[in-house]
Amino acid sequence: MSPAGISIKTPAEIDIMRRAGKILAQMTAELKRSLTSGQTTAEVDRLAQKLMAQQGVKAAFKGYRGYPGYVCISINDEVVHGIPNEQRRIQTGDIVSLDMGIVYQGYYADMAFSRGIGAIAPGSQKLMDVTREALFKGIEKAKEHNRLFDISAAVQQWVESHGFSVVRDFVGHGIGKFLHEDPEIPNYGTAGSGPELKSGMVFCVEPMVNAGGWQTKILQDGWTVVTKDGKPSAHFEHMIVITPNGPEILTKL
């Protein structure tokens, strides 16, 4: 463990998580390609289940605190944790955010993306572009001897400079033998503060960005998080490891 209580992974552990990340990235790419207008979110979930079975990996989310799906599928004003549903159909113009995790040889991998379906509004495209860019702005700061909130501040600065807001109620996180490990990584914060970053730390950086205000609420299902003002949201996430040569993205094809 590092002084801040953040676990430092061994080279052997990082190698397993690298393989886990590659498997997850391949499955996520297949799900991304499959998304189409008219499809139910339950159909997407079944494909995720099938891909996991083919790869011989376990679902990270299914049964986690009672979550019923293999993937989280959130549409438009849904920020995160949307539950797959037989009645919910994806439509042209939707922003679909998909968050998926797996367990491989006892270690977790986790990633997320947002994708527009067919012709989408320019504002929706901009929201997704800025969120994806913010993810990489944050990752750029994940270097040895930087501070944790350098990541947070870079995300916040990029998002707010484009007129959007970062969700404050949900955060990125450490990952390893558990899905959520220390530290929490907010998408807002003061640069130069927080624990020192060290080689071997593995994090999930995941900006969730709203077109309107940052405030959210949870629906009656106990899971689905939506924007309070009903405006759309986007979500991107990569799992990374800090190395002496800078950040390495583990969930990249």
C-alpha positions as CSV (number, residue, x, y, z in Angstrom):
1,M,0.0,0.0,0.0
2,S,1.1,3.6,-0.6
3,P,1.1,6.1,2.3
4,A,-2.4,7.3,1.3
5,G,-3.8,3.8,1.5
6,I,-3.9,3.4,-2.3
7,S,-2.7,-0.1,-3.4
8,I,0.4,-0.4,-5.6
9,K,0.0,-3.3,-8.0
10,T,2.9,-5.6,-8.7
11,P,4.1,-6.1,-12.3
12,A,2.3,-9.6,-12.3
13,E,-1.0,-8.0,-11.2
14,I,-0.7,-5.3,-13.8
15,D,-0.1,-7.9,-16.4
16,I,-3.3,-9.7,-15.5
17,M,-5.2,-6.4,-15.5
18,R,-3.7,-5.5,-18.9
19,R,-5.1,-8.8,-20.3
20,A,-8.5,-8.1,-18.6
21,G,-8.6,-4.6,-20.0
22,K,-7.9,-5.9,-23.5
23,I,-10.7,-8.5,-23.3
24,L,-13.1,-5.8,-22.0
25,A,-12.1,-3.4,-24.8
26,Q,-12.7,-6.0,-27.4
27,M,-16.2,-6.8,-26.0
28,T,-17.0,-3.2,-25.6
29,A,-16.1,-2.5,-29.2
30,E,-18.4,-5.3,-30.3
31,L,-21.3,-3.9,-28.2
32,K,-20.6,-0.4,-29.6
33,R,-20.9,-1.7,-33.2
34,S,-24.1,-3.6,-32.3
35,L,-26.0,-0.6,-31.1
36,T,-28.9,0.3,-33.4
37,S,-32.2,2.1,-33.5
38,G,-35.1,-0.2,-32.5
39,Q,-33.0,-2.5,-30.3
40,T,-34.1,-2.9,-26.7
41,T,-31.6,-2.3,-23.9
42,A,-32.3,-5.9,-22.8
43,E,-31.0,-7.2,-26.1
44,V,-27.8,-5.3,-25.6
45,D,-27.5,-6.9,-22.1
46,R,-28.0,-10.4,-23.6
47,L,-25.2,-9.8,-26.1
48,A,-22.9,-8.7,-23.2
49,Q,-23.8,-11.9,-21.3
50,K,-23.0,-13.9,-24.4
51,L,-19.6,-12.2,-25.0
52,M,-18.6,-12.7,-21.4
53,A,-19.5,-16.4,-21.6
54,Q,-17.4,-16.7,-24.8
55,Q,-14.4,-15.1,-23.2
56,G,-14.8,-17.1,-20.0
57,V,-15.0,-14.0,-17.8
58,K,-17.4,-13.0,-15.0
59,A,-19.7,-10.0,-15.0
60,A,-18.5,-7.3,-12.6
61,F,-21.9,-5.6,-12.2
62,K,-24.4,-8.5,-12.2
63,G,-25.5,-8.9,-8.6
64,Y,-23.2,-6.1,-7.4
65,R,-25.3,-4.6,-4.5
66,G,-28.2,-6.3,-6.2
67,Y,-27.7,-4.7,-9.7
68,P,-29.7,-6.9,-12.1
69,G,-27.9,-6.4,-15.4
70,Y,-24.6,-7.4,-17.1
71,V,-24.1,-3.8,-18.3
72,C,-25.4,-0.4,-17.4
73,I,-27.2,1.2,-20.3
74,S,-28.1,4.9,-19.9
75,I,-29.9,6.9,-22.5
76,N,-30.0,10.7,-23.0
77,D,-30.7,12.3,-19.6
78,E,-29.7,9.1,-17.8
79,V,-26.2,9.7,-16.4
80,V,-25.2,6.2,-15.2
81,H,-26.5,2.9,-13.9
82,G,-29.5,2.5,-16.3
83,I,-31.0,-0.9,-16.0
84,P,-31.5,-3.1,-19.1
85,N,-35.2,-3.3,-20.0
86,E,-37.3,-5.3,-22.5
87,Q,-39.5,-2.3,-23.1
88,R,-36.8,0.4,-23.5
89,R,-36.0,0.8,-27.2
90,I,-33.0,2.7,-28.5
91,Q,-34.1,5.5,-31.0
92,T,-32.4,7.5,-33.7
93,G,-30.9,10.6,-32.1
94,D,-30.3,9.1,-28.7
95,I,-27.1,9.3,-26.7
96,V,-26.5,5.8,-25.4
97,S,-23.9,5.4,-22.6
98,L,-22.7,1.9,-21.9
99,D,-20.7,1.0,-18.8
100,M,-19.3,-2.5,-18.4
101,G,-17.0,-4.4,-16.1
102,I,-15.6,-7.9,-16.0
103,V,-13.6,-10.1,-13.6
104,Y,-10.6,-12.0,-15.0
105,Q,-8.4,-14.2,-12.9
106,G,-9.6,-12.4,-9.8
107,Y,-9.1,-8.9,-11.0
108,Y,-11.6,-6.3,-12.2
109,A,-11.6,-4.2,-15.4
110,D,-14.1,-1.4,-16.1
111,M,-14.8,1.0,-18.9
112,A,-17.6,3.1,-20.4
113,F,-18.4,5.1,-23.6
114,S,-21.2,7.2,-25.1
115,R,-22.4,6.9,-28.7
116,G,-24.9,8.7,-30.8
117,I,-27.4,6.6,-32.7
118,G,-27.9,7.7,-36.3
119,A,-28.3,11.5,-36.9
120,I,-28.0,13.3,-33.6
121,A,-28.3,16.9,-32.6
122,P,-25.0,19.0,-32.9
123,G,-25.2,19.8,-29.2
124,S,-25.4,16.1,-28.3
125,Q,-22.3,15.4,-30.5
126,K,-20.4,18.3,-28.9
127,L,-21.3,17.0,-25.4
128,M,-19.9,13.6,-26.2
129,D,-16.8,15.0,-27.9
130,V,-16.0,17.2,-24.9
131,T,-16.6,14.4,-22.5
132,R,-14.2,12.1,-24.4
133,E,-11.6,14.8,-24.6
134,A,-12.0,15.5,-20.9
135,L,-11.2,11.9,-20.2
136,F,-7.9,12.2,-22.0
137,K,-7.1,15.6,-20.5
138,G,-7.4,13.8,-17.1
139,I,-5.4,10.8,-18.1
140,E,-2.6,13.1,-19.3
141,K,-2.2,14.3,-15.7
142,A,-1.9,10.7,-14.3
143,K,1.9,10.8,-14.0
144,E,4.3,9.9,-11.2
145,H,4.7,12.7,-8.6
146,N,1.6,14.6,-9.8
147,R,-1.2,14.9,-7.3
148,L,-4.5,13.0,-7.6
149,F,-6.6,16.2,-8.0
150,D,-4.5,17.2,-11.0
151,I,-6.6,14.6,-12.8
152,S,-9.8,16.0,-11.4
153,A,-8.9,19.7,-12.1
154,A,-8.0,18.9,-15.8
155,V,-11.3,17.2,-16.4
156,Q,-13.3,20.0,-14.8
157,Q,-11.4,22.8,-16.5
158,W,-11.9,21.3,-20.0
159,V,-15.6,20.5,-19.4
160,E,-16.5,23.9,-17.9
161,S,-14.5,25.8,-20.6
162,H,-17.0,24.3,-23.1
163,G,-20.1,25.4,-21.2
164,F,-20.9,21.9,-19.7
165,S,-20.9,20.7,-16.1
166,V,-19.3,17.7,-14.4
167,V,-21.4,15.4,-12.3
168,R,-20.3,15.7,-8.6
169,D,-22.3,12.8,-7.0
170,F,-20.4,10.0,-8.8
171,V,-16.7,9.6,-9.3
172,G,-13.8,7.6,-10.7
173,H,-12.0,5.1,-8.5
174,G,-9.2,2.8,-7.8
175,I,-9.6,-0.8,-9.1
176,G,-7.9,-4.2,-8.7
177,K,-9.2,-7.2,-6.7
178,F,-12.2,-5.1,-6.0
179,L,-14.4,-3.1,-8.4
180,H,-14.1,0.0,-6.3
181,E,-10.9,0.7,-4.4
182,D,-9.3,3.8,-2.9
183,P,-9.0,6.5,-4.0
184,E,-12.2,8.2,-5.2
185,I,-11.4,10.4,-8.2
186,P,-13.9,13.3,-8.5
187,N,-14.2,15.0,-11.9
188,Y,-13.7,18.4,-10.1
189,G,-11.0,19.6,-7.7
190,T,-8.0,21.8,-7.0
191,A,-4.8,21.0,-9.0
192,G,-1.8,20.3,-6.8
193,S,-3.8,18.7,-4.0
194,G,-4.6,15.1,-3.0
195,P,-2.3,12.1,-2.6
196,E,0.9,11.9,-4.7
197,L,0.6,9.6,-7.7
198,K,3.0,6.6,-7.8
199,S,3.9,4.0,-10.4
200,G,1.8,0.9,-10.0
201,M,-1.4,2.7,-9.0
202,V,-4.4,1.6,-11.2
203,F,-7.4,3.9,-11.6
204,C,-10.6,4.3,-13.5
205,V,-10.9,7.8,-14.8
206,E,-14.5,8.5,-15.8
207,P,-15.9,11.9,-16.6
208,M,-19.7,12.1,-16.5
209,V,-20.7,15.4,-18.1
210,N,-24.1,17.1,-18.3
211,A,-25.4,19.5,-20.9
212,G,-27.1,21.5,-18.2
213,G,-26.5,21.6,-14.4
214,W,-24.4,19.1,-12.5
215,Q,-27.3,18.0,-10.2
216,T,-28.7,14.5,-10.4
217,K,-31.3,12.3,-8.9
218,I,-31.9,8.6,-8.6
219,L,-35.1,7.1,-10.0
220,Q,-37.5,4.8,-8.1
221,D,-35.7,1.7,-9.4
222,G,-33.0,2.6,-6.9
223,W,-30.3,2.6,-9.6
224,T,-30.9,4.9,-12.6
225,V,-29.3,8.3,-12.2
226,V,-30.8,11.1,-14.2
227,T,-30.0,14.8,-14.6
228,K,-32.3,16.9,-12.4
229,D,-33.0,19.3,-15.3
230,G,-33.7,16.6,-17.8
231,K,-30.9,17.7,-20.1
232,P,-28.6,15.0,-21.7
233,S,-25.5,13.5,-20.2
234,A,-22.4,11.7,-21.6
235,H,-19.9,9.3,-19.9
236,F,-16.5,7.9,-20.9
237,E,-14.2,5.8,-18.8
238,H,-10.8,4.1,-19.2
239,M,-8.8,2.0,-16.7
240,I,-5.2,3.2,-16.5
241,V,-2.0,2.3,-14.7
242,I,0.6,4.9,-13.7
243,T,4.1,3.9,-15.0
244,P,7.5,5.6,-15.0
245,N,6.9,6.4,-18.6
246,G,3.5,8.0,-18.0
247,P,-0.1,6.7,-17.9
248,E,-0.9,3.5,-19.8
249,I,-4.5,2.9,-20.8
250,L,-5.4,-0.7,-20.1
251,T,-8.8,-0.7,-21.7
252,K,-7.6,0.4,-25.2
253,L,-7.7,-1.8,-28.3
